[in-house]
Amino acid sequence: MEIFQENSKLGEQLSLSFTGIGSLPFKNEAAPNEAMDYVFECCPDFPYWAQLPHFKKEEDMALQFSENLLGLKFDEKECRYFLDDTDEDFFLGLENLFIDYEAVTNSASLSDCADILEKYKISKPYSNTINIFLEKLREITKKAPNNVPNFTKGSITGPFTFSTSFSDIEGKSAYYNETLREVIVKTLSLKALWQVKEFKKASPESTPVIFMDEPSISQVGSCAFVTVKKDDVVQMLKTISDDIKKFGALSGIHCCGKTDWDIAIESGVNIINFDAYFYAQSVGTYAKRLEEFIKKGGFLSFGIVPTLDKEALSSLTAEKLKEKFKEAMNCLTGKGVNKELILKHCFITPSCGCGSLDINSAKRALSLCSELSCALKKEKEEMPS
């Protein structure tokens, strides 16, 4: 969060901006190019590389960041992936992973350890858009160096969601295996830092933003994860967030459900992204903690356009969306949080990815984000100083 205190211009650029979350529904042969053309057209100041789960199965949320994951195997009989930490290859790989992680996180800059980070890249078929994304950034930087995006957004699956998506050789969640948990945290961190390196290389003047997509933290404390310790989850997130921030990027957490938002606050991320359409009231119960968070420079990302409820999205107009945003704001201002403070420290996204929508609805969701962002910026300009 301290990065905003050091660079007020960065905070001004982020305030009331907008971007997308994760997935898009494009799935034909030209899907990667079509998806990225649309992203850069719709989100020129804050583009992101999109996940295309309908285009390749490897772009599924869990699988997408499993490329070269230590111990990953596939059980054809049970048709499932699992992590095997019992053979000699695993222990040899474990030593190399720890050496790589220490070398990268102790480097003065990511360019100094570029060769190491290449081991943790995200490539086809795990992402079919990221290379297109980087090429478009390079083209803009070359042709219009004074008009590059303010921010470039990447993502990883959050470590808790990722570790509970895979089991060990005995069928137990990988989260409960301390060695596998360490492997997952370090691998995801290195994949996040590979993105930061590539983003900075392609567009040096743009600030990288890496979101950890963490839908499963909404289940922490439930009967499904009754033995999960909150402090352990916080530490997993904090490790990755600290690594991201160390190299001049911003870290964020996205969760589209009702959750214990203290987990996100205590992890030290710069950005907390929540479903402001359906869960603003639950976020409002953390108003005082969130006020402290934004006073220290943190940002709230209002996921105000509903993408998981097609009926709600289809009936939404720009005017209704603006009213819904004000309702979500009231859940915080009603608890005493200053309205101007929130407006200076928030931006707009859909509530979640658009992968479950049809293409026209997905485009409409991002267009509504754009319209709301423009309307809020105009209102802010017209406010008496």
Secondary structure, 3 states (H helix, E strand, C coil): CHHHHHCHHHHHHHCCCECCCCECCCCCCCHHHHHHHHHHHHCCCCCECCECCCCCHHHCCCHHHCCCCCCEEEECCCCEEEECCCCHHHHHHHHHHHHHHHHHHCCCCHHHHHHHHHHHCCCCCCCCCHHHHHHHHHHHHHHCCCCCCCEEEEEEECHHHHHCCCEECCCCEHHHCHHHHHHHHHHHHHHHHHHHHHHHHHCCCCEEEEEEECHHHHHCCCHHHCCCCHHHHHHHHHHHHHHHHHCCCEEEEEECCCCCCHHHHHCCCCEEEEECCCCHHHHHCCHHHHHHHHHCCCEEEEEEECCCCHHHHHCCCHHHHHHHHHHHHHHHHCCCCCHHHHHHCEEEEECCCCCCCCHHHHHHHHHHHHHHHHHHHHHHHHCCC
